[in-house]
Structure formats: C-alpha cells, structure tokens
Amino acid sequence: MEEKRNKLFGLLGKDISYSFSRGYFTEKFKNLELKKHKYVNFDIQQITDFPSIIKNEEFLEGMNVTIPYKEEVITYLDKLDKTAKKIGAVNTIKFTKRGNLKGYNTDVFGFENSIKPFIKKHHKKALILGTGGASKAIAFALKKNDIKFKFVSRKPQRKKEISYADLTEEILEKYQIIINSTPVGTSPDVDKSPNIPYQFITEKHLLFDLIYNPEITTFLAKGKEKGATIKNGYEMLELQAEESWRIWNR
C-alpha cells in the first residue's frame, strides 16, 4: 500500500485506555510498514466533544466507535450504510473524499463469523444480556440466521425484553445461547458476572462474551463448569477491525 500522506485513525469512546483497537492497528501498521499511518484513542467524556475532534484533526480518515457512543454518534454523521441504519448503532466511521462522515456497523460481521462455527442444530433461541449499542448488532445477526432472541435488561421497557429476575429454569432450557453484551466482568472487575441462574446451564448451552479481557470471564468460567461451550470476544474484535480496515480503504 503506497503512502502519499499522513493518515490518522482512532477509537472514539469513554475511559478507553484498555483499547484493543489501538494495539491492533498500531501492530498492523508496523507489519505493513505504513509509517505515515497512526491510530490513537479519542477518549471523550461526552459526545458533544466529538465535533472538536473533527475540526482539529486534519488527517482523519476513519474511526471506530465503542461504549457509550455507538448510538449517540449517529446525529453527527452525514450518512449511514444500510446495516447501520437498520441496527441504529455505528462502530465504524469513514471520512469520505467529499468530506462526509459515513457510519457503518462491523460488529454484525465480527459477531456472526465468530459465533457461527459453534452453533449447533438445537441452538434455536438466544438471550442477549444488555440492551446497549452492541446488543443491537447481535440481535441483527441472530435474526439474519433465524435464531429467535430476547434481551435481558435490568429495567425491561420493550416487548422483546425480560428482566434478570424472569430467568427461570424453563427459560434457560429453551434459550440455549447466552450472549453477554454488557461490560460486567471486564478487567479490573474480573470477579463480577451477569446475574443469571448459572445452576440451570447445561452442556447444551453456548455462552458468548463480548469481553476479551480477561480471556475467560467469570461468566464464561461458570458456564464452562457446567459443561457449556464458551467463546470470548477477541476473534469478533479482530474480524470487525479487519472489516473496518476494508471499509476505510475502499
């Protein structure tokens, strides 16, 4: 890849010193010998600080977006691609040649391709823990693959949402995929885990955690104890990062 000028990429989020993306892309640029490419964290306390980044950074080509701005950032964008529009959440922004900001969602691609090899015939229904921006991409991917789902929320507000208190043995028997899209259990709070009845998990269950640090969260460890198949979010992040890179370069 020929380098004619400086190119800046970054991650937009809040309290993101742990950023996977920065490490991943810094390593990638090094391996590809892209000396004029740089990836930084844009750690902002509120989304209203976003326009000042656009104004002050002249070499910006693309951004990833993480918690808690995947939905809030949309009002600042000029266009959304089809998938991002349907989901209502953005995790990738491309700065077009015309100077427009276009939003994409590569979480769907990352999640779908990461979980697919683990889905068996009996995996017909899923519980999505959490209702944030990432959960919407997961719901989109499940729907695409004909897997019925419910969101589990501390304060259910919509028809497809149930509360943690509603998770009975009967429900866990039917919903054999459980996806944690909350930040509960992320380092340094590694002892925490979503409040679900782990005693009803069996070897038929598949537990997927979007968290990758620690590698095996308490949520996954408790599932493994019961014989469940477990998968963390590292590969999903790699896949969505590569998809972002493809979008920025096309």
TAKASUL-V359408 format. One record per residue. N is the residue number from 0. RES is the residue in three letters. PHI is phi as a letter, one per 30 degrees, with the letter a starting at -180 (* if undefined). PSI is psi in whole degrees, 0 to 359 (none if undefined). D_CENTER is the distance of its C-alpha to the mean C-alpha in Angstrom with 2 decimals. Layout:
# TAKASUL-V359408
n=N res=RES phi=PHI psi=PSI d_center=D_CENTER
n=N res=RES phi=PHI psi=PSI d_center=D_CENTER
This chain:
# TAKASUL-V359408
n=0 res=MET phi=* psi=122 d_center=28.01
n=1 res=GLU phi=d psi=138 d_center=30.59
n=2 res=GLU phi=c psi=114 d_center=29.99
n=3 res=LYS phi=c psi=334 d_center=32.13
n=4 res=ARG phi=a psi=173 d_center=30.56
n=5 res=ASN phi=d psi=141 d_center=28.03
n=6 res=LYS phi=b psi=128 d_center=24.40
n=7 res=LEU phi=c psi=134 d_center=21.86
n=8 res=PHE phi=b psi=162 d_center=18.07
n=9 res=GLY phi=a psi=171 d_center=15.84
n=10 res=LEU phi=c psi=125 d_center=12.79
n=11 res=LEU phi=c psi=124 d_center=13.16
n=12 res=GLY phi=a psi=193 d_center=12.35
n=13 res=LYS phi=b psi=129 d_center=14.51
n=14 res=ASP phi=h psi=60 d_center=15.84
n=15 res=ILE phi=c psi=32 d_center=13.81
n=16 res=SER phi=d psi=336 d_center=16.65
n=17 res=TYR phi=d psi=355 d_center=14.66
n=18 res=SER phi=e psi=119 d_center=12.49
n=19 res=PHE phi=d psi=315 d_center=11.48
n=20 res=SER phi=e psi=315 d_center=11.65
n=21 res=ARG phi=d psi=314 d_center=15.19
n=22 res=GLY phi=d psi=318 d_center=16.55
n=23 res=TYR phi=d psi=310 d_center=15.21
n=24 res=PHE phi=d psi=328 d_center=16.62
n=25 res=THR phi=d psi=317 d_center=19.72
n=26 res=GLU phi=d psi=317 d_center=20.55
n=27 res=LYS phi=d psi=314 d_center=20.01
n=28 res=PHE phi=d psi=324 d_center=22.32
n=29 res=LYS phi=d psi=313 d_center=24.81
n=30 res=ASN phi=d psi=327 d_center=24.98
n=31 res=LEU phi=d psi=1 d_center=25.47
n=32 res=GLU phi=h psi=42 d_center=27.97
n=33 res=LEU phi=c psi=83 d_center=26.43
n=34 res=LYS phi=d psi=339 d_center=28.25
n=35 res=LYS phi=c psi=0 d_center=27.74
n=36 res=HIS phi=c psi=139 d_center=23.94
n=37 res=LYS phi=b psi=145 d_center=22.18
n=38 res=TYR phi=b psi=126 d_center=18.65
n=39 res=VAL phi=b psi=166 d_center=18.55
n=40 res=ASN phi=c psi=130 d_center=16.60
n=41 res=PHE phi=c psi=90 d_center=17.32
n=42 res=ASP phi=c psi=102 d_center=17.21
n=43 res=ILE phi=c psi=149 d_center=18.53
n=44 res=GLN phi=d psi=335 d_center=19.65
n=45 res=GLN phi=b psi=153 d_center=19.51
n=46 res=ILE phi=d psi=337 d_center=18.30
n=47 res=THR phi=d psi=347 d_center=22.01
n=48 res=ASP phi=d psi=351 d_center=22.11
n=49 res=PHE phi=d psi=312 d_center=20.00
n=50 res=PRO phi=e psi=328 d_center=23.13
n=51 res=SER phi=d psi=331 d_center=25.02
n=52 res=ILE phi=d psi=313 d_center=22.58
n=53 res=ILE phi=e psi=318 d_center=23.17
n=54 res=LYS phi=d psi=319 d_center=26.85
n=55 res=ASN phi=d psi=342 d_center=27.29
n=56 res=GLU phi=c psi=101 d_center=25.35
n=57 res=GLU phi=d psi=341 d_center=27.39
n=58 res=PHE phi=c psi=10 d_center=25.73
n=59 res=LEU phi=d psi=129 d_center=22.17
n=60 res=GLU phi=c psi=330 d_center=20.91
n=61 res=GLY phi=a psi=159 d_center=17.15
n=62 res=MET phi=b psi=151 d_center=14.21
n=63 res=ASN phi=c psi=155 d_center=10.50
n=64 res=VAL phi=b psi=134 d_center=9.29
n=65 res=THR phi=b psi=187 d_center=7.38
n=66 res=ILE phi=e psi=133 d_center=8.59
n=67 res=PRO phi=c psi=30 d_center=11.04
n=68 res=TYR phi=c psi=9 d_center=11.70
n=69 res=LYS phi=d psi=331 d_center=9.34
n=70 res=GLU phi=c psi=317 d_center=12.26
n=71 res=GLU phi=d psi=330 d_center=15.10
n=72 res=VAL phi=d psi=339 d_center=15.03
n=73 res=ILE phi=e psi=321 d_center=16.05
n=74 res=THR phi=d psi=342 d_center=19.64
n=75 res=TYR phi=c psi=359 d_center=20.08
n=76 res=LEU phi=c psi=154 d_center=19.34
n=77 res=ASP phi=d psi=326 d_center=22.19
n=78 res=LYS phi=b psi=157 d_center=20.54
n=79 res=LEU phi=b psi=143 d_center=17.55
n=80 res=ASP phi=d psi=166 d_center=17.22
n=81 res=LYS phi=e psi=310 d_center=17.81
n=82 res=THR phi=d psi=314 d_center=14.39
n=83 res=ALA phi=d psi=323 d_center=12.89
n=84 res=LYS phi=d psi=314 d_center=16.12
n=85 res=LYS phi=d psi=321 d_center=15.95
n=86 res=ILE phi=d psi=320 d_center=12.50
n=87 res=GLY phi=i psi=27 d_center=13.36
n=88 res=ALA phi=a psi=144 d_center=10.16
n=89 res=VAL phi=b psi=136 d_center=9.84
n=90 res=ASN phi=b psi=1 d_center=7.71
n=91 res=THR phi=b psi=132 d_center=10.81
n=92 res=ILE phi=b psi=133 d_center=14.41
n=93 res=LYS phi=c psi=134 d_center=17.51
n=94 res=PHE phi=c psi=108 d_center=20.85
n=95 res=THR phi=d psi=167 d_center=23.34
n=96 res=LYS phi=d psi=333 d_center=26.92
n=97 res=ARG phi=d psi=358 d_center=28.21
n=98 res=GLY phi=i psi=12 d_center=26.28
n=99 res=ASN phi=d psi=157 d_center=23.91
n=100 res=LEU phi=c psi=118 d_center=20.25
n=101 res=LYS phi=c psi=131 d_center=18.28
n=102 res=GLY phi=c psi=139 d_center=14.70
n=103 res=TYR phi=b psi=166 d_center=12.50
n=104 res=ASN phi=b psi=107 d_center=9.21
n=105 res=THR phi=c psi=359 d_center=8.34
n=106 res=ASP phi=d psi=322 d_center=5.07
n=107 res=VAL phi=e psi=309 d_center=8.14
n=108 res=PHE phi=e psi=313 d_center=10.10
n=109 res=GLY phi=d psi=311 d_center=8.08
n=110 res=PHE phi=d psi=310 d_center=7.67
n=111 res=GLU phi=e psi=314 d_center=11.19
n=112 res=ASN phi=d psi=337 d_center=12.88
n=113 res=SER phi=d psi=322 d_center=11.76
n=114 res=ILE phi=d psi=333 d_center=12.93
n=115 res=LYS phi=e psi=313 d_center=15.87
n=116 res=PRO phi=d psi=346 d_center=18.40
n=117 res=PHE phi=c psi=353 d_center=18.27
n=118 res=ILE phi=d psi=125 d_center=18.97
n=119 res=LYS phi=c psi=173 d_center=22.66
n=120 res=LYS phi=e psi=323 d_center=25.08
n=121 res=HIS phi=d psi=354 d_center=25.09
n=122 res=HIS phi=d psi=82 d_center=21.35
n=123 res=LYS phi=c psi=341 d_center=21.90
n=124 res=LYS phi=b psi=147 d_center=20.04
n=125 res=ALA phi=b psi=149 d_center=16.80
n=126 res=LEU phi=c psi=130 d_center=15.96
n=127 res=ILE phi=c psi=114 d_center=12.58
n=128 res=LEU phi=d psi=119 d_center=12.89
n=129 res=GLY phi=j psi=156 d_center=11.89
n=130 res=THR phi=b psi=19 d_center=11.97
n=131 res=GLY phi=d psi=190 d_center=9.70
n=132 res=GLY phi=e psi=319 d_center=7.78
n=133 res=ALA phi=d psi=326 d_center=4.63
n=134 res=SER phi=d psi=331 d_center=7.77
n=135 res=LYS phi=d psi=321 d_center=9.41
n=136 res=ALA phi=d psi=322 d_center=7.59
n=137 res=ILE phi=d psi=315 d_center=8.25
n=138 res=ALA phi=e psi=318 d_center=11.67
n=139 res=PHE phi=d psi=314 d_center=12.35
n=140 res=ALA phi=d psi=320 d_center=11.92
n=141 res=LEU phi=d psi=316 d_center=14.05
n=142 res=LYS phi=e psi=316 d_center=16.57
n=143 res=LYS phi=e psi=329 d_center=16.94
n=144 res=ASN phi=c psi=20 d_center=17.89
n=145 res=ASP phi=h psi=35 d_center=20.23
n=146 res=ILE phi=c psi=121 d_center=18.66
n=147 res=LYS phi=d psi=152 d_center=19.55
n=148 res=PHE phi=b psi=160 d_center=17.32
n=149 res=LYS phi=b psi=146 d_center=17.67
n=150 res=PHE phi=d psi=142 d_center=15.52
n=151 res=VAL phi=c psi=123 d_center=16.81
n=152 res=SER phi=b psi=152 d_center=17.36
n=153 res=ARG phi=d psi=328 d_center=19.72
n=154 res=LYS phi=b psi=84 d_center=21.34
n=155 res=PRO phi=e psi=133 d_center=21.15
n=156 res=GLN phi=b psi=340 d_center=22.03
n=157 res=ARG phi=c psi=170 d_center=21.56
n=158 res=LYS phi=e psi=321 d_center=23.14
n=159 res=LYS phi=d psi=8 d_center=20.15
n=160 res=GLU phi=c psi=139 d_center=19.46
n=161 res=ILE phi=b psi=164 d_center=21.33
n=162 res=SER phi=c psi=164 d_center=21.80
n=163 res=TYR phi=d psi=328 d_center=21.42
n=164 res=ALA phi=d psi=339 d_center=25.24
n=165 res=ASP phi=d psi=355 d_center=25.34
n=166 res=LEU phi=d psi=91 d_center=23.91
n=167 res=THR phi=c psi=173 d_center=27.18
n=168 res=GLU phi=d psi=321 d_center=28.19
n=169 res=GLU phi=d psi=317 d_center=28.77
n=170 res=ILE phi=d psi=316 d_center=25.23
n=171 res=LEU phi=d psi=336 d_center=23.75
n=172 res=GLU phi=d psi=325 d_center=26.31
n=173 res=LYS phi=d psi=321 d_center=25.04
n=174 res=TYR phi=c psi=96 d_center=21.27
n=175 res=GLN phi=c psi=6 d_center=20.79
n=176 res=ILE phi=c psi=129 d_center=17.05
n=177 res=ILE phi=b psi=121 d_center=15.23
n=178 res=ILE phi=c psi=123 d_center=11.45
n=179 res=ASN phi=c psi=110 d_center=10.50
n=180 res=SER phi=c psi=13 d_center=7.57
n=181 res=THR phi=c psi=163 d_center=9.85
n=182 res=PRO phi=d psi=5 d_center=10.52
n=183 res=VAL phi=d psi=121 d_center=13.85
n=184 res=GLY phi=j psi=355 d_center=15.12
n=185 res=THR phi=d psi=146 d_center=13.54
n=186 res=SER phi=e psi=136 d_center=16.39
n=187 res=PRO phi=d psi=358 d_center=19.00
n=188 res=ASP phi=d psi=56 d_center=18.92
n=189 res=VAL phi=d psi=344 d_center=18.84
n=190 res=ASP phi=d psi=349 d_center=21.40
n=191 res=LYS phi=d psi=154 d_center=19.47
n=192 res=SER phi=a psi=155 d_center=17.82
n=193 res=PRO phi=e psi=145 d_center=17.04
n=194 res=ASN phi=d psi=77 d_center=20.47
n=195 res=ILE phi=c psi=158 d_center=20.97
n=196 res=PRO phi=d psi=87 d_center=24.27
n=197 res=TYR phi=d psi=339 d_center=23.60
n=198 res=GLN phi=d psi=341 d_center=27.25
n=199 res=PHE phi=c psi=5 d_center=26.59
n=200 res=ILE phi=d psi=140 d_center=24.13
n=201 res=THR phi=b psi=181 d_center=25.90
n=202 res=GLU phi=d psi=350 d_center=25.71
n=203 res=LYS phi=d psi=346 d_center=24.69
n=204 res=HIS phi=d psi=152 d_center=21.27
n=205 res=LEU phi=b psi=119 d_center=17.98
n=206 res=LEU phi=c psi=124 d_center=15.58
n=207 res=PHE phi=b psi=127 d_center=11.97
n=208 res=ASP phi=c psi=126 d_center=10.12
n=209 res=LEU phi=d psi=342 d_center=6.52
n=210 res=ILE phi=d psi=144 d_center=8.84
n=211 res=TYR phi=b psi=354 d_center=10.85
n=212 res=ASN phi=b psi=103 d_center=13.49
n=213 res=PRO phi=d psi=164 d_center=15.81
n=214 res=GLU phi=d psi=316 d_center=15.68
n=215 res=ILE phi=c psi=106 d_center=17.03
n=216 res=THR phi=d psi=168 d_center=16.13
n=217 res=THR phi=d psi=322 d_center=18.91
n=218 res=PHE phi=e psi=311 d_center=17.05
n=219 res=LEU phi=d psi=320 d_center=17.10
n=220 res=ALA phi=d psi=319 d_center=20.58
n=221 res=LYS phi=d psi=326 d_center=21.99
n=222 res=GLY phi=d psi=318 d_center=20.86
n=223 res=LYS phi=d psi=321 d_center=22.37
n=224 res=GLU phi=e psi=328 d_center=25.56
n=225 res=LYS phi=c psi=5 d_center=25.93
n=226 res=GLY phi=i psi=6 d_center=25.58
n=227 res=ALA phi=d psi=156 d_center=22.17
n=228 res=THR phi=d psi=137 d_center=20.07
n=229 res=ILE phi=b psi=151 d_center=17.05
n=230 res=LYS phi=a psi=133 d_center=14.02
n=231 res=ASN phi=c psi=182 d_center=11.56
n=232 res=GLY phi=c psi=8 d_center=8.16
n=233 res=TYR phi=d psi=312 d_center=10.21
n=234 res=GLU phi=d psi=323 d_center=11.06
n=235 res=MET phi=e psi=317 d_center=7.73
n=236 res=LEU phi=d psi=318 d_center=7.21
n=237 res=GLU phi=d psi=314 d_center=10.83
n=238 res=LEU phi=d psi=317 d_center=10.76
n=239 res=GLN phi=d psi=331 d_center=8.36
n=240 res=ALA phi=d psi=316 d_center=10.47
n=241 res=GLU phi=d psi=324 d_center=13.55
n=242 res=GLU phi=d psi=321 d_center=12.82
n=243 res=SER phi=d psi=315 d_center=12.50
n=244 res=TRP phi=e psi=319 d_center=15.73
n=245 res=ARG phi=d psi=316 d_center=17.37
n=246 res=ILE phi=d psi=316 d_center=16.82
n=247 res=TRP phi=d psi=332 d_center=18.22
n=248 res=ASN phi=c psi=2 d_center=21.16
n=249 res=ARG phi=c psi=none d_center=22.31
